[in-house]
């Protein structure tokens, strides 16, 4: 019984903290302003972090390289997204290219 109380207390604490964190963004939006240079840097940082996440996910599997098929699928998805293709087309094309290359024996 003691363990379930700790789990419920932990979940409640995390829930309240998440709610407070999200609410603070809405409440402080009008009070805090960033200089234009800082705003541009924050936008660039978000893009860089997303690119790093895509790169590590696409290029690695565990502690080794993922091969050629997955990065090829991600490249196709990136090109289609850049060309503003519908999301479903992007996902299906990336999955199709990856599956086709793996079917052909390209790791």
Secondary structure, DSSP 8 states (H G I E B T S, - for coil): -HHHHHHHHHHHHHHHHHHHHHHHHHHHTTT----HHHHHHHHHHHHHHHHHHHHHHHHEETTEE--SHHHHHHHHHHHHHHTT--HHHHHHHHHHHHHHHHHTT--
